[in-house]
Amino acid sequence: MTLDRVRVLGWARALLLFGVQLCFCLAPCPAQTSAAGPSAAAKESSAEFVAAAYEVLQEMSEITGLRLRGPLKKTLRSRDDIRAYLIRQMDDDKNPQERYADARAAEAFGLLPQKFDLDPFLVDLMTEQIAGLYDPKAREFYIADWIPLAAQKPVMAHELTHALQDQYFHIEEWSKAVHTNGDATLARDAVLEGSAMAAMVDYTLRDTGHSLKDLPGFDPSMMMGDLASSPKLEQAPPFIKDTLMFPYLSGLSFTASAIRNVGWSALANIFAKPPLSTQQILHPALYKSGKVPRRVSVPSFEKPLGADWVKLEDDTMGELVPPGSVVVIDKASHAVEMSEWKSIRERPIYFVWHEKGYSCAWCNVVHDNLFVVPYPTSRKAVMIFKMPRAATIIGRIVHVWSPLLMIGAPSLG
């Protein structure tokens, strides 16, 4: 179960900017006509856009090794255009019962507040600061018309990478091939968005003589802007934030690991043999070793539940720690590991007692100061305590059991 965000990815490959730095996925907007013809300034802006897009497309082809195989449409779009399309596409893509099931399933796992109004929140969130998108159905690249040309170019780098990928790997069909498994779908989304992020990083570094594969200690969380500049995202429940950011941040780490030794030629092999789960995205070594995630089988509940229940969702979830989970702590591992990690998802999480309560968090130790570090998308601040008087590391978290609250749905009407 991965919420609407994963299904939104079937509409388009898109980039949002908040704080100028972080990117997200959205949907495309079809062409709209106006009774009045475009102004001279608009024509000039459009001409500059087309010329810049052509220039960036050539550079992305050089970076990724993917040569342009066919024509590509390029268009500037307004925020109102894209928002209107989002609403229509949400209705066309999923019926109310399916959207109801998504929201209730998330509530059952404690991932969303009870009776959270998901649809309008997602539309507002995803139109808050849209930057650009690629529509694989129309094979058309759109970009926000309110963004200055200089700021448009990194967005172009990301989206035009999707356009090139589509001409080689048919990304819509490739992504939908596992549409019945939300975890596998999210893993493929991470390949698509992570590789486009990696290409964007290489585009940004193109004049420095370096590339992403030259930066083994690169931390994707450095690309995050200030969440305060994106009010809707700052208000989002943590699960929505994590689900939105996962393909970009963790996908970037996965791509960086894949191309580090062989370069962009690794991309074709990943599309030919994609990761099977988000676990393989979080832990690239598992993907490289060929370790297959264990298949989960769920017994039938229809008979014991009786006739007053309706199955809302049947899907696979990846690594997740929802509220109310039971954690297993290795008390022998109470010394903070200060080495470098390949990704933020591989960083050890510790169970900490401190004078304000208990926390599951990353930790840093400087002299006798313990820094309790929240996940980057959390609205919690870093806390600092003196050890051992004000804080103690009880141990490292090694296993998690998640709760499930059954929510009845006698009527979906």
Secondary structure, DSSP 8 states (H G I E B T S, - for coil): --HHHHHHTTT-EEEE-BTTTB------------SS---HHHHHHHHHHHHHHHHHHHHHHHHH-----S--EEEEE-HHHHHHHHHHHHHHHS-HHHHHHHHHHHHHTTSS-TT--HHHHHHHHHTTTEEEEEETTTTEEEEETTS-HHHHHHHHHHHHHHHHHHHHH-HHHHHHTTTT-HHHHHHHHHHHHHHHHHHHHHHHTTTTT--GGG-TT--GGGG---GGGSHHHHHS-HHHHHHHHHHHHHHHHHHHHHHTTTGGGHHHHHHHS--SSHHHHH-HHHHHHT-----------HHHH-TT----------S---TT-EEEEETT--S---S--SSGGGS--EEEEETTEEEEEEEEEETTEEEEE--TT-S---EEEETTTTEEEEEEEEEEE--------S---
